[in-house]
Amino acid sequence: MIEGRKRGSLAGIGFNPARQFKIILPAMKINSISIRLIRRSAELWHAPRPVPADDFPYFDFPLVTVGTDEGVEGYTMEYCPLGQGRATAYGLKDIYSIDLLGQNPLHHEKIWQRLRAKQRHLYNVTPSMWSTLDVALWDIKGKVAGQSIASLLGQYRDRVPLYATCAPQTITTPDEVGEAVADKIKQGFAGVKLQFNGGAARDIPRLRRAREVAGPGYPLMVDAAAGLMFEDALKIGHVLDELDYEWFEEPFSDANVLMLKKLSDTIRTPVLAAETVSLFELPHYMIGGAVDLVRGDAHHKGGITGIMKALGMCEMMGYGLEIHTAATPLHDVANLHVGCATRLSRFLESHHPMFRFGLKNDPLRVHPDGCQHVPNGPGLGVEIDWDWVDNHTVEVI
């Protein structure tokens, strides 16, 4: 703090070398972790079609509050569309409370390294779970400093072009693809990504239709979500070259390093992969030339702390890193702050409206310039709509 000022706040203080300030960061401690389960009906995800009988009827999103003895709170939220919401919420509480309680939240690197070391024997838990907690620490840090997370990271820009991902369950025919692409362009997005892995015979007509509707030069991408065999991926890749797509994302599993490299060496369209690769496995994909572009985000790569390490790694190796959606609103706000602290990401990703809720003033909207604009308030810089949250909370842990 600045002596004589309220402890825990540096907001509004400008540096003047002619004046002598004694700056003492507060020795705060984490004293609580609480989690709400926020429930949303799966009807929104599947509309206008009904929810399939063999699918989950709702998504439960764990909203995490990390409290401190100074009264500053940090917020974060977990990914959960496959029925793992409640299990993840209890996992966060049971596994990691002991590692955070009593710690200074401003010492994010110390906590990050502690969680990284613990991961060695968490065989049934991925690093993505504790990545979530790292976001809350950065939210606290920004609030204490009175600065946005982007500013603390060394802000490079204040907005990033935004592309829309068309959810695959609602577009199956070429005509539906054309309508979806036209709708996203009309909404003002700077690009459109399709999610297809039906094989070459089914996917190529849909990819062609998307280009017909979008016209030449408009950014289009395709994500196969690891669902193709090499023969189909190769046929599709050559068509993507012809149609001038921006990238071919995860044509098959990230574990198939040799196939990724073979495809990358054969087609002109950049192969984007390594989304599911951990931070410490990532160098091997770049050194071996298995990918042309790296995929990552603040959820999959170890929180804000981890994705910044990944970005540094990519910059040193000459690779771009395209930031992936985390499919939760608070985590995607974190991705927006990260995207504004680097030049390596050409785009940010906007997924289904299912993942846009509980925040006032819609900070993840597309602006008329086709971009997302980073909030400039302290920390994540967003205001949670607690009335909405209360109305959709089904359990408090």
N, C-alpha and C positions, 0 to 999 in steps of 0.2 A: 504493500500500500504506500501512498504518499502520506507521510506523517501528518496527523491532524485531520485526515480524511477518513471516511467510512471504510472500514476494513473490507477487502474483497472487491473493491471497485476502482478501476483505473480510467473509467470512461471520462472523456472530455479533457484529459490531460495532454497538453502538447509539450514536446521536448524543446527546451531552450538551453543551449550550452552555457549561456551567461548566468543561468540560475542553477543553484545546487539543490538537487533533490536526493533524498535518501529513499530508494525504492526497495520495499520489502514485500516479496510475494507472500501471500497468506499461507501459513502452515496448516491448511485445512486438512480434514480427514473425511474419507467416505464413511458414513455411519448408517446407511440404509440402502437396500435394493428392493424395490417393489415392482411387481409386474401385473398388468391388467391383460386379460384376454379380450380382444376386440373382435366381435363376430360380424361377418358379412355373408349374406346368402349367396350361394353359388349361382343363383338364377341370373345375376348380372353378368357373370363370366360366360355363361352359355347362351344368353339371349341373342337372337330371338328364338332359338331352339330350347327345348326343355332340358333340365338337368338329367343326364343319363342315370338309369337305375343303379349302375355299378360305379358311380362317381360320388365324391363327397358332397353333401348338401350345403355345406358352408365352409368358409375359411376362417380360422381363428388366428389373429395377428397378435403376438405378444408385444405390448407397449411397455418398455422398461424405463423406470425412473431411478437414477442413481442420485442419492441424497448426500449432503455433506453437513458437517457441524457448523458451517457458516451460513447455511440456509440456501446455498446455490445448488440448483438441481440440473442434471443433464438428462437428456431424453434420447431414446433410440428405439428401434423396432425391428423385429425379426421376420424373416421370410417363412411362409407357411402354406402354400397352396396345395400340398399333397397330404394333408391330414396331420402334419407334424407340429402344429401350433402349440397344443397343450403340452406335449412331451418336451418341446424345445423350451417352453417357459419354465417348466420344472427343472430341466437340465441347467439352464442359466442360473437359477437360484441355488440348486443343490451342489453343482460342480464348482461354480466360480465365486460365490459369495465370500468364501474364505480367503480368496486371493485379492479381493478388492476392499473388504471392510478394514478400516484402520489405515489404509494407504492414502497418500496425498494424490488426489486426482490430477494435479498439474504435472506429476511425474509419469506422464503417459508411457514414455520409453521404458522406464523401469518395470511398470506393470505389464507392458507388452512382452518384454523379454521373459518375465516370470510365466506368463501364459503360454508363450512359445515353448519354454522348457517343459511345462506341464503337459503339453500336447504330445510329447514323445510317447507317453504311455496311455493316452486317451484313444485307444484303438477304435472305439465305436463312436467317436465324436470327431467331426471335422473342424478345422480352424475357423470356419465361417461363423460358428456359434460365438466364439469369444471376439471375433471381429466386430460383432454388434456392440459389445460393451465399450470398445475403443471409441466408437462414435460418440457415446455419452460423455466420455472423458474430454474429448475435444469440444463438445458443447459447453461443458463446465469451464474449460480453459478460456474459450472465447468470451463467455459471460464475465469471468473475473477480469479479463483484460479489456473488456468493452470493445472488442473487435470481432469481426466475422471470422469464421474459420478460414475462408479464402485469404483474407488479409494476413492471418497468422502464418499461413503456408507460403506467403510471398506472392500475392496475387499477380497474375499475368494478364487477365482480362476480366470483364464483368458479365460476359454472356458467351454462350456456346450454341452453335447451330443444333437444332433438335430434329431427329427423324422419328417417325411413328412406326411402330411394329404392329402389323396386322395379325391379330390372334388367329391361329390356324383353324380353330374349331368352328369359325363362322364364315370362312371362305373356302369353298371346295372346287367350284367350277371356274373356268376362265372368265365367264361373265361376272361372277361374284368377285373375282380378283380385280377385274377392271373397275367395278363399282367402288370397291374398297380403296383402291389407289386414287381414284378421282376424288373421293370424299376426303382423304387425308391431304391431298394437294389443296383442295378447297379450304381446309381448316388452316392452312398456312405453314405446314411442316416443311422443313428444308430437305427432306428425303423420306423414303418409305422402305421398310424392310418387310419381306415376306418370309414365312416360316413353312417350308415345304420339305418333306422327305418321302414322297410317294413313289419315287423312282423316276427315271428319265421320261418314260412314255407319258406319265401323268403330269409331271412337273414342267416339262419344257413348253407345252402350250400355254400354261398359266404364266410362266415367266415371259413369254413373248407378248401375251396380252397386256401384262403390266407395262412393258416398254411401249407398246402401241398407245396406251392411254397416257402415260407420263410424258411421252415425247422424247426426243434426243436431248441428252445432256442433263436431264433431271436425275439426281442420285437415287438409284435403286440398289438394294442389297438383298441377299437371300441367306437364310439360316436353315441348315438341314438338321440341326439339333442332334447330331451324331447318328442319324438314321439311315445312311446310305451305304451300299457296298461300293468298292472302288470303281467297278465298271460303269455303274450309273453316275457316280460322281464325275468321272472323266467325260462322259457324254454331256452332262449338264455343264461342266466347266468350259467346254469348247463353245457351247451356246452362250454362256455368260460373256465370254470373250467377244463374241459377235454382237451381243446386245449392250455391251459397255456397262456392266454392273460394277459397283464399287468394290464389293468383296463377296467371297464365297465362305460363309461362316460354318465352322465345325461340320464338315461334310461327313465325317465319321468320328469315332471316339478319339479324344485327345491322347489316349494311351497308344493309338496306332501311329507312332512317330514316323515309321518308315513310309507308311502310306501317305501321311500328310506331306512329307518331303517329296515323294514321288509326284503327287498331284501338283504341289507348288512349283516343282521344276518343269512341269509339262504345260500348264496353262498360264495365260497372261494375267487373268483376274487374280488379285491378291487373295491368298488363303488366310483367313482370320481364324485363329484357334487359341488354345491354352486357357480357355475360360475356367475349366475345372482343374487346372494344374495349380498346385500349391506354389507359394512365393519362392520357396527354396528349390523347387524343381524347374522353375521357369528358365534359368540360364541355359539349360541343356537344349531347350527348344530353339533358342536363338543361336547358340554356338553351332548347332547341327543344321541350321537352316531349314527346320521343319515347318516353319510358318513364315508368312510375309508380314503379317500384322498380329499383334498380341491383344488378347482379350483380358479384361480385368475390371474390378470395381471394388468399392470399399467393403463389400460383404465377402466376396470370394477370396480376396488377397490380404486378409489380416487387418481389416479396418482402415481408417484414414492413415494411420501410421504405416501399415503394410503396403497400401496401394502407392503411397509416396515413395517407398523403397523400390517398388516395381517400376514406377515411372523413371526413377533415377537410373535403374538398371537398363531400361529400354533406351533411354537417351544416350547412355554411354556406348550401347551396342548399335545405335543407329536405327532403332525400330520405333514405329508408331504404336501407341496403345489406345485402343478404342474402348471407352468406358461403357460397360454393360449395365442394364437396369438391375436393381436389387429387388424389384417387385414389392417394395414397401415405401410409403411416402417419406418417412424420416431418413431412411437410408439413401433414397434417391436425392434428397436435398443434400446429404453429405457428398454424394457423387457429383452434384452440381458445384459445390465448393471446390472439390478436387479438380474438376474439369476447368475451373477458372484459375487454377494455380499451375497449369501446365500448357504447353503449346503442342503436346504430342497427340491429343485427341481431337480429331476433326469434328466429331459429333458427340451428342449425348442421345440416349435412347428413351423414348416415351412409349410405355406399353399400355395395357388395357386400363380403362377407367376403374376396373376393380381395385386397382392399386393406388387410387387417388382419393384420399378421404382424410377427415379429421384435422385438417389444417385450414386456418382462415386465409382468405385472400388468394388461394390457389397458387402457391409459389412455383408449382411445376408446370404451369400452363405454357403454351406456345404463344409468343408475342408476335405482333405483326411483322417483325423482321425475321421470323422463322427460328428464333432462338429462345432458350431459357435464360433468364436474367438472374444472377445470383443475389440472394437477400443480403442486405448490408447491415442488418442488425447484429448484435453480439451473438457469438456461438453459431448455431444453425440459422439463427435469424428469423425463425418462424414462430407463429402463434398457434398453439394447439387449441382446437375448439373443444373445450372440456365438456360443454353441454352435449355435443355430439358423442364424445367419447363415453360419457356416463350412460347415455342412452343405448350404447352398443357394447357395454362391458358385461360379460357373462361370468367372469370370475376374477378375483383379486388374489394374487399369490404373495 
